[in-house]
């Protein structure tokens, strides 16, 4: 069996600017097209589904504010993933670090009670959440830097352990985090001073701006500081970093701790914002995993993560409302997330390589005498 | 104390190890060719629900197993396309497959929620042999897929280390340039074994559904077994025979909570028992790593790196 053509990948010296923009956009449309085929095959109307998703995700007051509210969390988990990914450290346990952020934030919000004013209390809660997230990644970070243990598997295994922990603190009778006044197991509310007010009638909290500021600050750290420079050198060439006297071990640990802290912060933002307590349903929402998609779609660019985070949140919010407005299963949203990422990865090849098809000459036909 | 329940637990631990053996063997074949497929969990879930739907619609559990296995290979082919042909980042591609597979499985599983299948895969009957105390239920109380999985691990070991194609497979994972110089297609070998690996994972997922859970419980159906299987490959040093041993060991930690609960041993908090399999895997993973030990352990040297002939 001979295939009469060959696909040749030619590496581009420089990527044309328009491709950097067109490829991710085309990936999203390709994924939506794939999703449409799938919806058709399973007996749903693709146009109706997408119109509803767009309306409920972006083109209505509740839609856009809910989208921005969700993007608060996804931008944080997104930069958490991207910050580690850019140094080839694959912290995929952001999900578990986010759970710990909920626990850490709720602990501060309950234990410190009403003694402090909101202006101090909220930052303290956020800080405790971030610290809890960082603590959760400490072991993977330490063994990765010392022993080379794969952080991919270790951070992920810890996510399952964190999920058990969430269930444990809510379902155990008499638990510190459990509401003592109800027989139905649910989280104990944090002090009023640890809760922020949402804007008007929306479900959007001021933490959205905190997320934007942190994304901006980290962008500055990576581009302008010596620490950022070290990260760049290590990721580009570990050997060059070694000869330049850069302590890769220490940088590895710090980058992973910051990554964990950012996911923890996302959890604490839910405490000071919409939740006000530990919601055990968090373990079914996958906000931490979504952060990986957000980061990958933005190609780990901390500025672009704001865009991909909002885009993605819209997809989620629109997808979630489908269940209410139509009978389309909610999971189409998650499936589209995965599909967009798969198409984006495939599209990446078109950005990096000049791909063309070459006709191969059939050796047997060439033997004809001249 | 009831001795019987501990025997039953051993039998169940070996049973649950079946999915782990199949999934880990699938991951092992894939990784031996130099491709890292982190999408195992997504493949397990999608295969599980596909096999359920197929078995439910046709009334044949065997058709369910076949459909689940084929779906596993199809999903793995997406990963092969992205990582071998398009040279994408294999880690992110694998994660994308997990997210895509989870969404797809939950979408497909919507009509299956709350349903169960009446005929499940039953243990083989060995007549009087099954009545032997202790050995009977443990050795002769399993179903055909469990025996198949163990036999497959033994055959895989022979295949990898004593046959020509096995040698080519190992060489592709360790030193693709040499394989290429031999005139073999690195891409073709990698795609082939990624798909074979996916099929094995798919079989594992289908078996989990049709012999163990017999109903759809969304992501809790697999509950991280795919990730444990990936860690198991490291634990086994990329050697099939050691996978059997490791899978049974992890099978015990997975089964222990149920047994202790049945025995009403409650001094260990149930949350801790729930964490145990993941904790044990994590500790094993850390204990096995030493500085620069990746090659000592037997990891394929070109694992996760795309092979590009003209860019060297």
Interface residues (C-beta under 8 A of the other chain):
Chain A: X7 X9 X11 X42 X85 X90 X92 X139 X143 X146 X147 X148 X149 X150 X152 X153 X154 X156 X157 X158 X160 X161 X164 X165 X167 X168 X172 X284 X286 X289 X292 X293 X296 X329 X331 X332 X333 X334 X335 X336 X337 X338 X339 X341 X342 X345 X346 X348 X349 X352 X353
Chain B: X38 X42 X78 X81 X82 X85 X86 X87 X88 X89 X91 X92 X93 X95 X96 X97 X98 X99 X100 X101 X102 X103 X104 X106 X107 X110 X219 X223 X224 X227 X228 X230 X231 X234 X269 X271 X274 X275 X278 X279 X281 X282 X285 X286 X289 X290 X291 X292 X293 X294 X308 X311
